[in-house]
Amino acid sequence: MSKNNSNSSSTAKTHKAALDRFKTEVASELGINLKEGYNGDLTSKEAGSIGGEMVRRMIQRQEESMQ
């Protein structure tokens, strides 16, 4: 593996970890209990609430950074 691929892999892992922390934070604030790993027992409504809130916050942060 070239050095560039190694850096890309490391960066991707860092971004995934950050998104996982963000997802856990949002779920906690919404009162939804997430477990490490598989969360297939979530309802569609719960999963959608988490994802929707994540998107809302990401858009808000981007809009704030553009001002």
N, C-alpha and C positions, 0 to 999 in steps of 0.2 A: 504494500500500500504506500502510495506516495505521501509526502508530508502534507500536501494540500488536501488530499482525501481524509487524512487523519484529523486535520484541523476542522474540516467540514463536519465530520462525524462527531467530534467533541462539541462543536457549536450546536449541532442539532440536539445532542443530549442535554445540553445546558438549557436550550429553549424549551424542550419537552418538560424538563423538571420545573421550569418557571411556570409553564402553562398548567401543570399538575397542581402546583401550589396555589395558583390563581383559582383553579376550579374548586379545590378544597375550601378555600376561603369563601368563595361565593356560595357554595353549597351550605357551608356552616351558617352564613348570614341568612340564608333562606330557610334554615331549620331542616335541611336534608342531610341525613347521615351517609357519608361516603366511606367505603372501606378501602384499604390498600388493595390494588389490583382490580379484580372483576367486580363490577357493580350491576350485573344483569338483573338484579331484583328490583331496580328502580322502575317506577312507572314511566311511561312516555311523557306524562305531564311533568314529573320531577326532572327528568333528564332535559326536557325542553326548557324548563324554567332556568336550570343552571346554564345551559348554552346560550339562551336568549339574554340573560343578565350579563354573561361574559361579553357578548357582542356589544350590548349597550354600553358597557363600561369602556371597552376598547375604542369604540367610536367616540365616546365622550373625551377620553384622554387624547385621541388624535386631534379632535377639533380644538381642544384646549392648547395643544402644542403648536397649532397652526396660527393661533391668534397673536 
